[in-house]
Amino acid sequence: MSDPYALPPGDGPDAAPLPWLQPLAPPPAARRAAFHALVCDFNLRPDRYLHVTRVPADWPARYRSPDAFGAAGRKLLARHLLDANGVADRHDFDLANPCARLALLPGAALEQLASYAGLLLHRNWLRDALTVRRIRAEVAARLGGDALELALERAPEFGALADTLEPWRADPAALPVVIRARGGRLLADFIGVAGDAVARRARLKFNRAIDDEAPYWLNRAQRDQFGELMFLFLIPERLASWDWLF
Protein backbone atom coordinates (compact mmCIF):
# COMPACT_ATOMS: atom_id res chain seq x y z
CA MET A 1 0.00 0.00 0.00
CA SER A 2 1.26 3.48 -0.79
CA ASP A 3 2.42 5.56 2.15
CA PRO A 4 0.04 8.55 2.24
CA TYR A 5 2.66 10.61 4.08
CA ALA A 6 5.64 9.91 1.82
CA LEU A 7 7.17 12.49 -0.49
CA PRO A 8 6.30 12.15 -4.18
CA PRO A 9 8.77 10.10 -6.26
CA GLY A 10 11.82 12.12 -7.18
CA ASP A 11 11.28 14.64 -4.37
CA GLY A 12 13.53 13.28 -1.67
CA PRO A 13 15.08 15.36 1.11
CA ASP A 14 18.05 16.35 -1.08
CA ALA A 15 15.91 17.67 -3.95
CA ALA A 16 15.41 21.38 -4.56
CA PRO A 17 12.53 22.85 -2.53
CA LEU A 18 9.12 22.16 -4.01
CA PRO A 19 6.88 25.04 -5.09
CA TRP A 20 4.95 26.70 -2.25
CA LEU A 21 7.36 25.52 0.44
CA GLN A 22 9.32 28.77 0.53
CA PRO A 23 9.57 30.44 3.98
CA LEU A 24 7.01 33.13 4.73
CA ALA A 25 7.47 36.24 6.82
CA PRO A 26 5.88 36.21 10.28
CA PRO A 27 2.24 37.35 10.34
CA PRO A 28 1.52 41.04 11.00
CA ALA A 29 2.05 42.07 14.62
CA ALA A 30 -1.69 42.52 15.16
CA ARG A 31 -2.28 38.90 14.10
CA ARG A 32 0.68 37.28 15.84
CA ALA A 33 -1.17 36.22 19.00
CA ALA A 34 -3.93 34.64 16.90
CA PHE A 35 -1.31 32.86 14.78
CA HIS A 36 0.46 31.43 17.82
CA ALA A 37 -2.86 30.23 19.23
CA LEU A 38 -3.64 28.46 15.94
CA VAL A 39 -0.20 26.85 15.89
CA CYS A 40 -0.48 25.59 19.47
CA ASP A 41 -3.98 24.20 18.92
CA PHE A 42 -2.88 22.49 15.72
CA ASN A 43 0.08 20.81 17.39
CA LEU A 44 -1.39 20.01 20.81
CA ARG A 45 -5.20 19.93 20.62
CA PRO A 46 -6.47 17.72 17.79
CA ASP A 47 -9.65 17.27 19.84
CA ARG A 48 -10.57 20.81 18.79
CA TYR A 49 -10.52 20.09 15.07
CA LEU A 50 -11.17 16.34 14.69
CA HIS A 51 -13.64 15.78 11.84
CA VAL A 52 -16.79 14.03 13.01
CA THR A 53 -16.20 11.13 10.60
CA ARG A 54 -12.88 10.39 12.32
CA VAL A 55 -14.41 9.63 15.71
CA PRO A 56 -13.74 5.88 16.22
CA ALA A 57 -16.82 3.83 15.35
CA ASP A 58 -16.63 1.80 18.57
CA TRP A 59 -16.93 4.81 20.88
CA PRO A 60 -20.21 4.88 22.84
CA ALA A 61 -22.78 7.28 21.42
CA ARG A 62 -22.62 9.61 24.42
CA TYR A 63 -18.87 10.10 23.92
CA ARG A 64 -18.84 10.70 20.18
CA SER A 65 -18.54 14.45 20.75
CA PRO A 66 -15.33 15.74 22.40
CA ASP A 67 -17.47 18.09 24.51
CA ALA A 68 -18.76 15.06 26.43
CA PHE A 69 -15.36 14.59 28.06
CA GLY A 70 -15.22 17.92 29.89
CA ALA A 71 -12.18 20.21 29.98
CA ALA A 72 -9.82 17.78 31.74
CA GLY A 73 -11.05 14.83 29.72
CA ARG A 74 -10.50 16.68 26.46
CA LYS A 75 -6.83 17.17 27.32
CA LEU A 76 -6.49 13.41 27.78
CA LEU A 77 -8.39 12.88 24.54
CA ALA A 78 -5.94 15.19 22.75
CA ARG A 79 -3.00 13.10 24.00
CA HIS A 80 -4.73 9.92 22.88
CA LEU A 81 -5.33 11.33 19.38
CA LEU A 82 -1.70 12.43 19.09
CA ASP A 83 -0.52 8.96 20.14
CA ALA A 84 -3.01 7.17 17.89
CA ASN A 85 -1.85 9.14 14.86
CA GLY A 86 1.84 8.74 15.59
CA VAL A 87 2.63 12.41 16.13
CA ALA A 88 2.91 12.70 19.92
CA ASP A 89 6.64 13.35 19.54
CA ARG A 90 6.50 15.15 16.18
CA HIS A 91 5.66 18.84 16.09
CA ASP A 92 5.99 21.84 13.82
CA PHE A 93 5.68 25.06 15.80
CA ASP A 94 7.04 27.18 12.94
CA LEU A 95 4.53 26.39 10.17
CA ALA A 96 6.60 28.77 8.12
CA ASN A 97 5.56 27.98 4.53
CA PRO A 98 2.29 28.35 2.60
CA CYS A 99 1.50 24.61 2.49
CA ALA A 100 1.93 24.21 6.24
CA ARG A 101 -0.18 27.26 6.99
CA LEU A 102 -3.05 25.91 4.91
CA ALA A 103 -3.37 23.27 7.63
CA LEU A 104 -4.21 26.00 10.15
CA LEU A 105 -7.46 26.87 8.40
CA PRO A 106 -10.65 25.73 10.16
CA GLY A 107 -12.11 22.44 9.00
CA ALA A 108 -15.08 24.18 7.37
CA ALA A 109 -12.74 26.36 5.30
CA LEU A 110 -10.71 23.34 4.22
CA GLU A 111 -13.89 21.52 3.19
CA GLN A 112 -14.88 24.55 1.13
CA LEU A 113 -11.49 24.53 -0.58
CA ALA A 114 -11.82 20.76 -1.09
CA SER A 115 -15.08 21.30 -2.98
CA TYR A 116 -13.45 23.88 -5.24
CA ALA A 117 -10.41 21.64 -5.74
CA GLY A 118 -12.65 18.74 -6.70
CA LEU A 119 -14.57 20.85 -9.19
CA LEU A 120 -11.34 22.12 -10.74
CA LEU A 121 -9.92 18.59 -10.89
CA HIS A 122 -12.94 17.41 -12.91
CA ARG A 123 -13.47 20.67 -14.78
CA ASN A 124 -13.30 19.31 -18.33
CA TRP A 125 -15.60 16.37 -17.58
CA LEU A 126 -18.10 18.59 -15.80
CA ARG A 127 -18.25 21.15 -18.60
CA ASP A 128 -19.56 18.38 -20.83
CA ALA A 129 -21.67 16.50 -18.28
CA LEU A 130 -23.45 19.52 -16.81
CA THR A 131 -25.47 19.84 -20.00
CA VAL A 132 -27.50 16.98 -18.49
CA ARG A 133 -30.09 18.67 -16.28
CA ARG A 134 -30.10 16.07 -13.49
CA ILE A 135 -26.31 16.08 -13.16
CA ARG A 136 -26.23 19.87 -12.91
CA ALA A 137 -29.06 19.84 -10.36
CA GLU A 138 -27.33 17.29 -8.09
CA VAL A 139 -23.93 18.97 -8.17
CA ALA A 140 -25.35 22.48 -7.71
CA ALA A 141 -27.61 21.37 -4.84
CA ARG A 142 -24.77 19.83 -2.84
CA LEU A 143 -21.80 22.02 -3.75
CA GLY A 144 -23.55 25.29 -4.64
CA GLY A 145 -24.34 27.01 -7.89
CA ASP A 146 -21.88 29.80 -7.04
CA ALA A 147 -19.12 27.21 -6.53
CA LEU A 148 -19.86 25.77 -9.96
CA GLU A 149 -19.72 29.20 -11.56
CA LEU A 150 -16.49 30.11 -9.79
CA ALA A 151 -14.65 26.86 -10.54
CA LEU A 152 -15.89 26.25 -14.06
CA GLU A 153 -16.11 29.78 -15.44
CA ARG A 154 -14.04 32.26 -13.42
CA ALA A 155 -11.09 30.29 -12.08
CA PRO A 156 -7.84 30.26 -14.07
CA GLU A 157 -7.20 27.11 -16.07
CA PHE A 158 -5.97 24.04 -14.20
CA GLY A 159 -4.64 22.04 -17.13
CA ALA A 160 -1.77 20.38 -15.28
CA LEU A 161 -4.03 17.75 -13.68
CA ALA A 162 -7.41 16.32 -14.60
CA ASP A 163 -9.61 13.41 -13.55
CA THR A 164 -12.87 11.89 -14.78
CA LEU A 165 -16.20 11.06 -13.18
CA GLU A 166 -17.40 8.89 -16.03
CA PRO A 167 -18.03 5.81 -13.81
CA TRP A 168 -20.66 7.86 -11.92
CA ARG A 169 -22.38 9.45 -14.93
CA ALA A 170 -25.39 7.18 -14.44
CA ASP A 171 -25.53 7.95 -10.70
CA PRO A 172 -25.63 11.76 -10.43
CA ALA A 173 -26.44 11.69 -6.70
CA ALA A 174 -23.00 10.18 -6.03
CA LEU A 175 -21.10 12.86 -7.92
CA PRO A 176 -20.86 15.56 -5.18
CA VAL A 177 -19.50 13.03 -2.66
CA VAL A 178 -16.79 11.87 -5.06
CA ILE A 179 -15.93 15.42 -6.11
CA ARG A 180 -15.48 16.56 -2.51
CA ALA A 181 -13.55 13.43 -1.47
CA ARG A 182 -11.11 13.68 -4.36
CA GLY A 183 -10.71 17.40 -3.85
CA GLY A 184 -10.04 16.80 -0.17
CA ARG A 185 -7.44 14.16 -0.96
CA LEU A 186 -5.75 16.46 -3.47
CA LEU A 187 -5.67 19.29 -0.93
CA ALA A 188 -4.43 17.02 1.90
CA ASP A 189 -1.65 15.64 -0.32
CA PHE A 190 -0.67 19.17 -1.33
CA ILE A 191 -0.45 20.20 2.34
CA GLY A 192 1.25 16.98 3.39
CA VAL A 193 4.53 17.70 1.63
CA ALA A 194 5.13 20.30 4.38
CA GLY A 195 6.19 17.40 6.60
CA ASP A 196 4.92 14.38 8.48
CA ALA A 197 3.90 16.30 11.60
CA VAL A 198 1.74 18.59 9.47
CA ALA A 199 0.41 15.89 7.14
CA ARG A 200 -0.90 13.55 9.84
CA ARG A 201 -2.60 16.32 11.81
CA ALA A 202 -4.08 18.02 8.75
CA ARG A 203 -5.81 14.82 7.64
CA LEU A 204 -7.76 14.78 10.91
CA LYS A 205 -9.57 17.92 9.69
CA PHE A 206 -10.87 16.19 6.57
CA ASN A 207 -13.72 13.75 6.07
CA ARG A 208 -12.48 10.17 6.41
CA ALA A 209 -13.69 9.58 2.84
CA ILE A 210 -10.44 11.09 1.52
CA ASP A 211 -8.55 8.05 2.85
CA ASP A 212 -10.32 5.85 0.29
CA GLU A 213 -9.06 7.93 -2.63
CA ALA A 214 -5.79 7.24 -4.41
CA PRO A 215 -3.00 9.69 -3.53
CA TYR A 216 -2.14 12.49 -5.91
CA TRP A 217 1.61 12.45 -6.53
CA LEU A 218 1.92 16.00 -7.82
CA ASN A 219 4.96 16.91 -9.87
CA ARG A 220 6.46 20.38 -9.67
CA ALA A 221 4.37 21.86 -12.45
CA GLN A 222 1.16 20.49 -10.94
CA ARG A 223 2.05 21.73 -7.45
CA ASP A 224 2.94 25.14 -8.80
CA GLN A 225 -0.33 25.54 -10.71
CA PHE A 226 -2.46 24.16 -7.88
CA GLY A 227 -0.74 26.49 -5.41
CA GLU A 228 -1.42 29.47 -7.65
CA LEU A 229 -5.11 28.54 -7.70
CA MET A 230 -5.19 28.21 -3.92
CA PHE A 231 -3.15 31.19 -2.79
CA LEU A 232 -3.66 33.66 -5.62
CA PHE A 233 -7.29 32.97 -6.51
CA LEU A 234 -9.45 30.79 -4.24
CA ILE A 235 -8.32 32.10 -0.86
CA PRO A 236 -8.51 35.80 -1.86
CA GLU A 237 -11.89 35.17 -3.54
CA ARG A 238 -13.57 32.98 -0.94
CA LEU A 239 -11.52 33.13 2.27
CA ALA A 240 -10.29 36.70 2.24
CA SER A 241 -10.49 36.95 6.03
CA TRP A 242 -7.65 34.38 6.19
CA ASP A 243 -5.42 36.04 3.61
CA TRP A 244 -3.18 37.40 6.38
CA LEU A 245 -2.05 33.85 7.16
CA PHE A 246 -0.19 33.63 3.86
N, C-alpha and C positions, 0 to 999 in steps of 0.2 A: 504494500500500500504506500502511496506517496506520502511523504512527510509534509503536512500542511504548513509547517513553520520553517521549512528549509528555504534557502535562497534559490532563485531560479538558476537553471543550468548556465554555466559560464559566468556567473556573478558571485564568485567566491570572495573571501575576505581580502584578497590581494588585488581584486579588480578595481578599476577606477570607480569613484562614487556614482551611484545610479542617479538618474534625474529625480529631483524633488527630495533629495536627502541632504541638500546643502544646509549649513547652519543658519539659523535665523537670529536676528537681534532679539534681545529681551523685549517682552511686551511693554507698552507705555507705562510710565510710573503709576498712573491712575488705575491701571488694570492689573498691576503686579500682584496685589494681594489675592485677587480673584484667580489669577493664573496659578499661584502657589497652592491655593485651596483645591483647584481642579487636579493638579499634579498629585497632591497627597491623597485625595480621594481615589484617583485612578490606581495608584500604586498599592494603597493600604485598605481600601474599603469597597471591594467588588460587590458587597451586599447592597450597595447604593445604586448600582447600575446593572445588576444581573437581569437579563431578559427573562420574561416570565416563562418562555419555552425551555429555559435551561434549568429550571427548578427540577431536581431529581424526581422521577415519576413515583418512586416508592415513599416519598415524604407524605406523612398524614395530611389530610386536607386542611386542617386548622393551622398547619405550619408551612403552607405553600407560599405565604407572603412573608418577607423578611420582617415586617412590622410586628408579626406575632411573637417574635423572640424578645422584644423589649430592648432597651439601649445596651445593657450588658450582654445580652444574648446575641445581639447583632455583631458585636465585636468578635465574639467567638465564631460566629458564622463566617465573618470575613476571613478569619484565619483558616477555617476549614476550606473555604473556596480557594484561597491562595495555595494551600497544600494540595488540594484535589487537582488543581490545574498546573501544578509543577512550577509555580513562580514565587513560592514563599521566600526564597533566597535570591530572587532575580528582580531587580528594580531598575527603573529609569526615571530619575528625578530631574533630569535635564529636559527631556522631550524638546530637543533643540532644533528639529527639522520639520518641514511641513507635513510629511507623512505621519510622524509621531504625534504631532499636534492634532491631526484629524481625529485621533483616538480619544481626545478629550471632549469632543462634541457629545451632547446628550444623546441617549439612545434614539429618541424620536427624530432628532436631526439626522443621525446616521441612516435611519430607515428611510427618511425622505430622500437623502442622497442615493441610497440603494435603489429606490424606485426609478430615479432619473438615470442612474447608471445602467439599470436593466433595460430601460427604454432605448437608450443610446446604443447599447450592445446589440439590440435587435432592430435597429432603426430601418435598415433596408427591407427586412422581412415585413415589418409592421406597415411601412408605407404602401406595400402591395396588399397586405391582408386587411387593412382597415377599411378597404372599400366594401367589405362584407359588413352589413349593418350590425349583425349580432356580435361579431368580434369587436367592433368599435364600441358598442354599448357596454360589453363586459369589461374591457380594459379601462374605458373612461369612468365607469361606475366605481371601480376599485382603486384606481391610481389617480383619477382626476383628469377632467378635460383640459385644465390648464397645464398639467404636467405633460400631457400628450402634445399640446401646442408648443410648449417650451422645448421639449426634447426633439420633436420631429421637424419643427419648422424654424425655430429661432436659434437653437444651439449650433455652434460651429460643427463642421463635419468631424466625425470620428471614424475615419476610414482605416485606421491601423488595426482594428479588431472588430470582428462581426460574428454573430451567432444566429442560429435559426430556431424558429419555434414550429417548424412544419409538423413534427409529430403530434402537436396539440391543436392543429388547425380545426379538427373535427370536434374539439372539446373546448370551446371558447371560455367556459367558466374557469378552466385550469390555468389559462394564460397569465392572469395577474400574479398568481402565486409563483409561477416559474420565473416570470420577469423579475419580481422582487428578490427571489432567492438567488438567482444568478447575479443580479446587480449587487446584492449584499456580499456574495462570495468574491466578486471582482473587487469591490471596495475593501473588504477585509484582507485580501491578498496584496493589494496595493499598499495598505497601511503596514502589513506584516513585515515588509522588508526593512522597516525601521528597527527591527530586533526582536528577539524571542520574548523578552519581558513585555514589550508592547503588543506583539502579535497575539499572545495567549490571553491577555487581559481584554484586548479590543474585541475578540470574538465573543466574549461573554455579553457584549452589548447587542449582538445580532441574534435574530431568530435562529433557532437550532437548524432550521431547514437549509441554511447555507452549508452545513457540514456534509450534506448529501450531494452537493454539486462538485463537479471536477474542479481542481485548482486551475487558476489562470496564471500560467508562467509568462508574465509579460516581459518582452524584450525592451531594450532601451527606447526605441521609437514609440512603442505602445505606452510605456510608462510616461514618457514625455507628453504625448498627446492627451492621455487620460488626466494627467496632472494639470495640464492647461485647462481642460474642461472643468475640473474641480475648483481649482484655486482662482482662475481668471474669469470664469463664467458662472458656474452653478452657485458657488458660495456667495459671491457679490450679488447675484440675482435673487437668490432664495433664502440665504442665511446671512444677510448683511450685518446683523447684530453680532455675528461671530467673526467678522472680518479682521478684527484686531488681533485675533489669535495667530494670524499668519503674516 
